[in-house]
Amino acid sequence: MNRGPTAIDVRDITKRFGDIVAVDRVSFDVRRGEIFGFLGPNGAGKTTTVRMLTGIIRPDAGSIHVMGHDMARDPVSAKQQMGVVPETANAYLDLTARQNMLLAADLYDVPRARAEERIRETLSELGLLDRQDHRVHGYSKGMHQRLILGMALLHEPPLLFLDEPTSGLDVQSTHLIIAMLQRLNEEGTTIFLTTHNMDEANRLCHRVGIIRRGRIAAIDTPEQLKRTVDRIAMILVAFDRPVDTTALAALPGVAEVLRVNDSYRVSVEDIDTAVRSIASFSHAQGVRILSLDTPAPSLDEVFLSITAGDE
């Protein structure tokens, strides 16, 4: 996929609430065609930043361009380029799903014939077509969230903002939403994803930005961010029968051994030396290695190391 020019260009935006600087000279860009994850602990300025990007509030300083449109000078054109899925669903409960979708079509000036076509397509993909004439107050949380996503996508925006899109949802709804986001991105939609779900961010995002105390603390691919975690390397190994942990801990390259159920967590000073030592050890002891893994740091560890003490 070609991730070329910027979809969102943010330069030195600042937002104050009284004496509190919620966002402090934040700059970053989101490339067209990428899924960009935006992470941060509570109170870090994450929500305030997103509210500025989507035109709900204006920054006190700095500039925001969305798909080439200046958010300050031409907010209507900028907003027409985006679909927004807030964390708190905002469909009208006393209306049916179809009626809510038609309201969204009117809001974005989608011609009625095209709107009818898009409603059928979108509700079908989201598993809601057979419930389109039911009032939304009878929907489950998962159905409600899927409807909000459908409303945001009705005008086929090139840019989609999502705030915790799968938080608290059932497995079916989560699967449907994730699959739809992946398809949309493959077709070229740029996605700005705010989430606390590190596994979701790791699986979906091309790049991740972490905000801390109102400033950008890190931006990179998940894999590159994981390499920044300073921790002793680790090996997880399982044998076909128990072994002497003291003897295992005495091997060259090994720093410490902890038995976890039927496997051993081996903290190592040098992975290559330790792996060779463990292989020789298993041969000498007459035991077989059933599995051996050298897990990389997780995105959770990256997030915790960057935001330590913030929550």
N, C-alpha and C positions, 0 to 999 in steps of 0.2 A: 504494500500500500504506500502511496506517495503522501508523505506528511510534509507539505511545503509551507506556503505563506501562513502568516498568523491568522487565527480566528479571533483571538482575544489578545489585545496588547495593553498592558497595564504599566503605567509609569508614575512612580512616586506618589501613589494615592495615600492620603491621610484622612482619618476621621476621628474627631474628638466628640466626647459627650461630657460637657462641663470640663472638669479638670482631668478627666480620664482620656488618654490617647488609646483608642481601641485598635486602630490600624495606623502604623507608623512608617510612612514612606515605602510602601510595598510596591515592588516592580516584578513582573514576570510576564511571560507570554504563553499562549496555548496555540499549538500548531494545528492547522486545518487537517482533519482526518484522524486526529489522535483521541484517545480516551485519557483525560488528565484527571488524576485523583488529587483531591484537596483535603488534607488531614490536619488535625490540630486538637489539642485538649479543650475542654470547656473553658470559655473565657479568653481564648487565644486571639480572637478577632476573626475567626473563620466565617461565622454567620454575617457579621458586619461587612466583610469583604464581598461575599456573595450577593448581599443586598445591594451593594454599590454596582457590582457587575451587571445585575439584572435591572438596574434603574429604579429600584424601590426607594433608595436614598441617594443623595449626591455626596461625593467626597468634598472635604474642605479644601483639598489641594490635590494636584496631580491630574492625570488624564486616563480615560478608558476608551479604547476603540474596539468595537465589536463588528467583525466581518467588514472592516474598513470604515465603519460609521462612528463618528464621534458621539459618545453617549451624552455629553453635555450640550452639544450644538444640535444634534439630530437624534434625540432619543427615540422617536417613533420609528424611524428607519432601523435603528439598532434593535429595538424590541421585536420588530417584525421578523428578524432573522433568527429568533430564538424560541424554543419551547421551554417551559419551566415546570418542573415537578417538585413542589414543596414537600417538606416532611409531613406537614399536617394537611391532609386531603381537603380540597376546597370545592368539591362538587356540591350542587344543590340537592339536599336529601329528599325533598318532596317532589323532585322531578325524576323522570326515568333516565336511564343511561343515554338513550338516543336523544332525548331533549337536552341533556347537558352537552352532548356532542354538537348538536345544532347551534346551541348558544356559543360554543367555542368557534364554530364555523363563521357565525355572524361577526364575532369579535375580530377575527382575522380576515374578514372579507373573502372567504372561500365561496365561490359560486355554488348555488344550491345543488346542481347536478353533480359537480365534483365532490361536494360535501357528502351527499348520499353514498357515492361510491367509496369514499374514504372511510365513512362510518362503518360500512359493511366489512371492508377489508380489515380495518384496525380492530374492531370488536371481535371479529372472527379469530384473528391471530392471538388476541388476548383472552380467548375463551369466554367471551361475554355475549356473543351474538344471540344465544338463546334466552338471555336475560335482559335484552336491550329495552324491552317495554316494561320492565319492573322498576318500581321506585327505588332509588339508591339507598334509602334508609334501611332497607332489608338486606343490603349487601354486607358480606363479611369484610374485615379490614383488607384482606388480600384482594378481593374483588374491587373494593373502593380504590385501592392504590393502582390497580391495573387500569381502571377507568380514567384516573387522573393522568396517567401516562398516555392513554389514548387521546385525551383532550389536548395534551401538549403537542402531540405529533400530528394532529389533524391537518394543519397547514403545511406539513412537510418541511419543517425548519432545518437549515443546515447545521444549527447549533442547538444542543440540548443540555439544560442544566438539571441535575438531579440531586436532591438533598435526602440522604439516607433512604434510597428507593425500596430497599428490601427489609428495613428495620421492623422486626416483630411479625414478619409475614410467615405464612405456612409454606411448606416445601414446594407445593405446586405453583403458587404465585411467584415465589422466588425464582424457580426454574424458568417460568414463562418470561419474567421480566429480564433476567440475565440473558436468555437466548435472544430476546428481541433486541436488547442493547448491542449484543455482538453482531447480529445481522445488520442493524442500522449502521454500525461503525464500518463494517465490511463494505457497505454501500456508499460510504463517504461522510456520514454524519459525524461531526465533532461532538464529543461528550465531555462535559465538566461534571465530575462526580464527587460529591461531598459525602464522606462515609466514616464511620468508626470501625467498620468491618475490615480488618487488615487482610484477611484471606480473600475477600472480594476485590480489594484494591490490588492485591498481588496478582490475581488471576486476570483482571480486566484491564488494568492501566498500563499505558505505554510509558508514562512518566507520572511521578508523584511529587507534589509540593507539600511541605510541612510548615505550618505557621506556628510561631511560638512568641507569646507576649507581644502580639501586634506586628511582628516582623517575620519575613520568610527565613526559616532556619536552614532549609535544604530543598533542592529540586534536582531530581535525577530519575533514571529508570529504577524500578524496584531492585533489580540485580546489582546495579552500581551502588545504591544506597546500602544494601546488605554488606557490601565489602568495606564500608566505613566503620562497621561495628568492631571495636577493639576488644576481642575476647580470645581466650585460649581455645585452640582448635579441639574438636571433639570427634571421637569415633564411637559408634554404637555397634557392638559385635555380639553375636549369639553363637553358642557352640551346641553340639548335640548332647552334651552332658555338662554338669557343673564343673568349674575349674577353680583352682586356688587363687583368690583375688590378690593375696599378698605376692605370689609369684608373678601374676600378671602385672601388678603395679611396679615390680622391680625391673621390667623390661626396658631396654634402651629406647629413649624417646617418649616414654610414658611418664606423666606427672602424677596422675591419681586415677583410681578405679572405684566405681560405685556400681554395685549390683542392683539392677532394676528388673524385678520379676525374673524372667528367664534369660535376660540379656545383661550386658555389661556396658556401662557408660564410661568410656576411657578418655580422660582429659590428657592431651598430648602436647609435648613441646615441639615436635616435628612430625608431621603427618607421615611423610615417606618412611622415616626411620621406624615409627611406631607400627605402621602397617606391615613392614617387613619383619619386625620383631614378633608381632602377633602371629603371622603366618608360620614363622619358625617355631614359635611356642606351641602352636596347635599340632604341628608335625611331631615335635618332641614328646608331647603329652599323649599323643595318639587320639586326639579329639578332632572332629570335623567342624569347620566353620560353616554354620548354616546361613548366616547373613553378616555383612559388614557394610556399614554406611558412614559417610562423613558429612553429616548435615550442615548446610550453610546457615548463617544467622537468619532468623525470620524477619519479616517486615515489622512484626510486633516489637522485636528487640530493637530495631532501628528507631521506631517511634518512641519507645520508652527511653532509649539512651539520649535522644535529642530533647525530649520534653520532660526529663526527670525533674520531679519536684514541682511541676506546674499544676497538678490537680490535687 
